[in-house]
Amino acid sequence: MVFNWLKNTHPAILPRLLKVFKMNDYSKTFCRGCGQEIHPQAEICPKCGVRNTSTFTSTLSGVITGSLANKTALPAVLLCFFLGYFGAHRFFAGKINSAIAMLILGIANLFLWWLVLPWVVLGIWWLVDLILIIMGKFTDSQGRVIPW
């Protein structure tokens, strides 16, 4: 049932998943468009013609590298939910500059509690980050998605 759903809705993902989980050679490269194995230095897939500027290479653990961070979303969600107002989840993701900005705004809000604008700005920022982490769209400092 799941394979039929994947085949109908995301035809390029199914071959890629099947190859990743059944492979023995851990240095294969796959096309971004169709998921077929291609030469590691190929720019264009000979099957579908998609330009592969950043190809997906499998690793020993079966995770597709190049697009996923080495962190997981569960600690990020917990940090964001409980300490997100002070930017703890951004420190976890390696986004130091924005984490420091959130920390400064959060501490300033403790002392300047009567100002409404910082509460609103920080609250929206926190809520957007929480939604992005839950949806699996939050990235680390290098632009890699933090997966579940």
N, C-alpha and C positions, 0 to 999 in steps of 0.2 A: 504494500500500500504506500509506504513512504517512498519507495523507489519509483513507483508510477507517478506520484505527485512531483518528485524531483524531475523526472523525465519530461513531464508535461509543462512544468512551470519554469524550470531552470535546466535546460538541456546541456549546458556547458559544464555544470557542476558535477553531475553524476559520473561521467567518465573520469574526471579528476579525482573524485573521492575513491572510486573503485581502484584506481591505479595507486593512490597513496597508501591504501591499507593492504594491498596485495603485493607490494613490491619487495624485491630482494636487493636490488642495486640502489644504494642510497644517494646517488649523485645524479639522478635523472632530472630533466627539465621538461616542463609542460607548458603548452600554449595557454595564454590568458583567455583566448576566445573559445576554443573548442575543447581544451583539456587534453589534447593528444600529446604524446611524447615527441619532443623536437630536439634537434641538435642544440647543445648548450650555448653555442655562439650564434644561433640563427636569429635574425632580426624579424623575419616574416615567416609565419607558419605556412608550410607547403600545402597543407590541407585546406585551411579556411582563409588564408591570406591576411590574417590579423597581424599588425605590427606588435612585436613583443619587446618593448623597450625595457621592461622589468619583468623577467620571467619568474615563474614559481619553481623553486628547487626544493625537493623534499629532503628531510633530514631523518636521522635515525629514529627520532621519536614520532615521526609521522605528521608533524606539524609543518604547514607550509610557511616557509620563512620569507622574509622580505615585506610582509604586510602585517604580521602579528608581533606584538611586544612579548617580552619574556615575563610579563606580569599577568596576573589574572584579575578579573573584574570584581570578585567577591570582596577582597580587602579594600578595593577602591570604593565600592558601594558603602561598605561599613564606615570607612573613614569619611566619606562624603556625607553620609546621613548624620553621624554623630559629631564630627569635627569639621565638616565641610565649610562652615561659616568662617573658619580661620584658615582655610586652604590646605588642610592636611592631605586631601586626596590629590591635590596638585603637586605637593612635595613628593608623594608616593609615585606619581607619574613622571617626575623629573622636570616639571614645568616650574622651575624655581622663581623666575621673575614674576609670573602671575600669582604664584603661591605667596610670595612676599607681599605683593599688592593686596591680596585677600587678607593676609594676616594683619597688615597695617590697618586696613579698613575695619576688620573685625575688632581689633583692639581699640581703635578710635571710637567705634560704636559703643564699647563698654563705658568709655568716659564721656562721650557726647551722645548719650542715649536720647536726648530730647530732639535731635535732628532726625527728620524723617527720611530724607533723600538717601543717606548712606545705607539705611536699613532696606529700602526698596531696591537699590542697586545691588547690594550684596545678596539679598534674598532672591532676586531674579537670576543672578549669576550662579548662585548655589543650586537653584531649581533646574536651570538649564544643564548644568554639569551632571546633576543626579539623573536626569532623563537621558542624557547622552551615554552615561555609564550603563544604565539599565538596558538601553537599546543596543549596546555594543558598538557605539560610534565614537567613544572617547579615545583620544590618542595620547601617546606618551610624548616626550620632548623631541623624539626623532620622527614623529608623524606616523608611528606604527599603531594600529588599533589594539587596544587592550581587550583580549577576548574573554569570554566566559569560560 
